[in-house]
Amino acid sequence: MKKYNSLTEIQELIAQQKLSLPDLLDYYFEQIAASEHLNAFNEVFFLSAKAQALAVQEKIDRKTAGKLAGMVIGIKDNICYKGHIVTASSKMLDGFVAPYSATVIERLLAEDAVIIGRLNCDEFAMGGSNETSYFGPVKNAVDNQRVSGGSSGGSAVAVQADLCLAALGTDTGGSVRQPAAFCGCIGFKPTYGRISRYGVIAYASSFDQVGTLTSSVSDAAILMEVLAGADTHDSTVSNKDVPAYSTLLNEGNPKRIAVLKETMESEALDPEIKSSIEQAIALFKEQGHEVTEVSFDLLEYLVPTYYVLTAAEASSNLSRYDGVHFGYRNTSAKSLNSLYKLSRAEGFGTEVKRRIMLGTFILSAGYYDAYYQKAQKVRRLIREKMEVLLSEYDVVLLPVTPTPAFKIGENIKDPLVMYMEDIFTVLANLTGVPAIAIPLGNNAAGLPLSVQLISRHFAEETLLSLSNSFLNLAVDVV
């Protein structure tokens, strides 16, 4: 069976009775078994997925199926699915069964998607290489010695290696876009508040956003139609109407594109990534878009601001994992204090503990003003600068990552090196704007390359249509 890259393709074959959903699911099960060494899945939902596939196929036969009928999708292991284990890839939640489903899960099921399993990720979504997972690192399908990216590494590799058609991830500082770039997928992070976070295990609540990893822009668009929109369970979700994104992909009006000069001139930027982006810029110009180089002089403040604020929020959010209410509990503690200390020390991994301690320090008396409040002020400056920029331009263009996928173990021992991998992605999270990573082919070593596009709040259709037309042109040129 060939690799399918879009839901449209699958639905057409099912309609022609050349393919059935149970057969497609069996194919993905076989692919997962053959690719077990990649460690993309923490669990495959064999029983529930088979039951769903049979039920949806019956709906298809009766012509009553939802718009996602035919989509086999994986979910990041920090998204609750009632009756299924959810761990955030942490020992702290090993074996925890979700008592309810996240809003995004309910919406997928309501439109007849088949959920095939939960995907490996960095522990509590804290990491950029999927090496902090309690279940071990996810390996890049192109080169098994290299990282998948993180924190949604399992989601990216599942799409890359044809283990499912699409996957959900979460993006706090680039955790959908960076692994998409490392794995040659399309990674889409919508506007903060566009998709409900209800039922998604929190890392940093003012940054976290559910996103998608797909092989086609059309699948990202149809998923946005299903997932976006108001939710009474999440007060941070926008009540704005949700456009029919999938019908707007061929909107071809010329766009004003701003290229961030400092990102392209960064010493950290890999020469082959820079060259591929310059070729992409030439293609955008060929399509009739106006491309202008602009300055963004706050680049050096992005990573420190992001890590101060997210560590503070993580410290607060993860305080609930105390060995008492749920999750991992040390059984040898002799007092309540030792129970707290031992359970948290043993249940959390190194990177999570590092960020909790950093966040606790930032929020402590005497340091709150010096770090947390100052970072909030810088965040406001960054947001204001982006608002001005996006009032003059439709899209901002910059790299996704400074380098292609690096080798497993290469950077993990130096937190500062790891954190600087986020230098180009955290901008969208600090400002809450939508962003997309789109593939640009491979470098000389065969590793995927990518470019990032950012637009103004709730302008997802701009990114989707521009990405769609660009990728169509890129295919034609190749």
Buried (B, 14 or more C-beta within 10 A) or exposed (E): EEEBBBBBBBBEBBEEEEBBBBEBBBBBBEBBEEBEEBBBBBBBBEEBBBEBBBBBBEBBEEEEBBBBBBBBBBBBBBBBBBEBBBBBBBBBBBEBEBEBBBBBBBBBBEBBBBBBBBBBBBBBBBBBBBBBBBBEBBBBBBBEEBBBBBBBBBBBBBBBBBBBBBBBBBBBBBBBBBBBBBBBBBBBBBBBBBBBBBBBBBBBBBBBBBBBBBBBBBBBBBBBBBBBBEBEEBEEBBEBEBBEBBEBBEEEEEBEBBBBBBBBEBEEBBEBBBEBBEBBBEBBEEBEBEBEEBEBEBBEBBBBBBBBBBBBBBBBBBEEBBBEEEBBBBEEBEEEEEBBBBBBEEBBBEBBBBBBEBBBBBBEEEEBEEBBEBBBEBBEEBBEBBEEBBEEBBBBBBBBBBBBBBEBEBBBEEBEEBBBBBBBBBBBBBBBBBBBBBBBBBBEEEBBBBBBBBBBBBBBBBBBBBBBBBBBBBEEEE
